[in-house]
Amino acid sequence: MITIKSEREIELMKVSGALVAQTLDLLEQEIKPGMTTKELDRMAEVFIRDHHAVPSFLNYVPKSDPDVTPYPATLCVSINEEVVHGVPNIKRVVKEGDIVSIDCGVYKGGYHGDAARTFVLGIIDEKVQQLVDVTNECLERGIAMAVEGNRLHDISSAIEEYARSFRFSVIENMVGHGIGSDLHEDPAVPNYGRKHTGVKLVEGMTLAIEPMIALGRSRRAVSRRNEWVAVTEDGKASAHFEHTIVVRPGKAEVLTRTFLTK
């Protein structure tokens, strides 16, 4: 069931969304080659708790798979071919030439915020840089369609069309989602689809839009090493950007944007 948020609820979501953005700003300033993913995770957890909030992902268990091991970290830190859900580890070091996707969720005041950015460490292959830039633009194009009166898959189609125009692949089995008092709510927001289809968008819908785009020909993310981390089928790089937004007339309102982002 899709929930329409009141203005009071949206104001609460703005607080959690702002804290997500601030956490990612901190990580953007601090991340450098030689750091472990666990260092990044600990930095984020301390920052979030210092602001009287709780990490959304820590100990998370999806309702669709209640037998899975609870997620053991504050962040998802996914490197290169890892699409999403990279589990921070004291032995995993980020290196010059990596792309590092960091997904962060915050729970405060009864509501969640959720966002992700892909960071570039040093000089990388030109095509991988293009992948990162295109994925970020996919997010912006998806957000531009999240307006009252459009259909859900207008968001999906905008993302897919732009990604495929560069011959990149859309990861089809990982999707965005509704968000609010629960981290994952209806509706699912796929990154591919046919325009003018899907549920009609209504003011007050809150969505986490998150394109996951791959360099190679992977259309699915597959599990590796543990129950959580998902990688591209062909081992080529993947990028990930995400914002929490509110559907509005004319232009969506982004709850997780800061001065450091476009």
Secondary structure as GFF3:
##gff-version 3
##sequence-region A 1 262
A	DSSP	alpha_helix	7	30	.	.	.	ID=ss1
A	DSSP	alpha_helix	37	50	.	.	.	ID=ss2
A	DSSP	beta_strand	54	55	.	.	.	ID=ss3
A	DSSP	beta_strand	75	79	.	.	.	ID=ss4
A	DSSP	beta_strand	82	84	.	.	.	ID=ss5
A	DSSP	beta_strand	99	108	.	.	.	ID=ss6
A	DSSP	beta_strand	111	120	.	.	.	ID=ss7
A	DSSP	alpha_helix	126	144	.	.	.	ID=ss8
A	DSSP	alpha_helix	152	165	.	.	.	ID=ss9
A	DSSP	beta_strand	169	170	.	.	.	ID=ss10
A	DSSP	beta_strand	176	178	.	.	.	ID=ss11
A	DSSP	beta_strand	185	189	.	.	.	ID=ss12
A	DSSP	beta_strand	206	209	.	.	.	ID=ss13
A	DSSP	beta_strand	212	214	.	.	.	ID=ss14
A	DSSP	beta_strand	221	223	.	.	.	ID=ss15
A	DSSP	beta_strand	230	232	.	.	.	ID=ss16
A	DSSP	beta_strand	238	240	.	.	.	ID=ss17
A	DSSP	beta_strand	243	246	.	.	.	ID=ss18
A	DSSP	beta_strand	253	254	.	.	.	ID=ss19
###
